[in-house]
Amino acid sequence: MNLTYPIRDYNDVQKLKNYYLEKNEYRNYLLITFCLNTALRISDVIGIKWSDVMDSRNRIKPHIVIKEKKTGKGNEIFINGQIRSAIKLYIEKCGRATYLFENGMGGHITRAHAHRIIHDGGIGSGIGSNISCHSLRKTFGYHAWKKGVSPALIMEIYNHSSYTVTKRYLGILQDDKDSVFNNIML
């Protein structure tokens, strides 16, 4: 089994997002932006419908409310500015159907298709081939942690039942620990 890691370099995150944007592949751009900014599992992302993100007046809702497939727990995710912009761009360029991530036949893309989109984006953007759907989930947590978000809050966002699992997601390496020692000079 291959381990996945977060994308640690912010510039690499932007390269991945921009890869599909520059190719005018707006669904794929929305998928990557959505995954990076919600920390949801891909199994929960692919089935999201337009009615989950848009209200009856065709405005983007403030939150997405889902029941996670793996845990069965409810989760309410704020739709931030990055997601809003990607949704607006997608609607402007492609319109809407039933699912956010349509497969072209009236259904939604599969997990395997989503993985291929993200993996190919990693290769095409030059950041590498070890990028998966789960990498994007982990990337959210890593960058939240680097910005000072409490690991306990990240654990809550992920709906993890164990701090040990959250620690693995954060992908903390020796250089992260070195930075702490370098900056704490008592």
Secondary structure as GFF3:
##gff-version 3
##sequence-region A 1 186
A	DSSP	alpha_helix	10	22	.	.	.	ID=ss1
A	DSSP	alpha_helix	26	38	.	.	.	ID=ss2
A	DSSP	alpha_helix	42	45	.	.	.	ID=ss3
A	DSSP	alpha_helix	50	53	.	.	.	ID=ss4
A	DSSP	beta_strand	63	67	.	.	.	ID=ss5
A	DSSP	beta_strand	74	78	.	.	.	ID=ss6
A	DSSP	alpha_helix	81	94	.	.	.	ID=ss7
A	DSSP	alpha_helix	111	124	.	.	.	ID=ss8
A	DSSP	alpha_helix	133	146	.	.	.	ID=ss9
A	DSSP	alpha_helix	151	158	.	.	.	ID=ss10
A	DSSP	alpha_helix	163	170	.	.	.	ID=ss11
A	DSSP	alpha_helix	174	183	.	.	.	ID=ss12
###
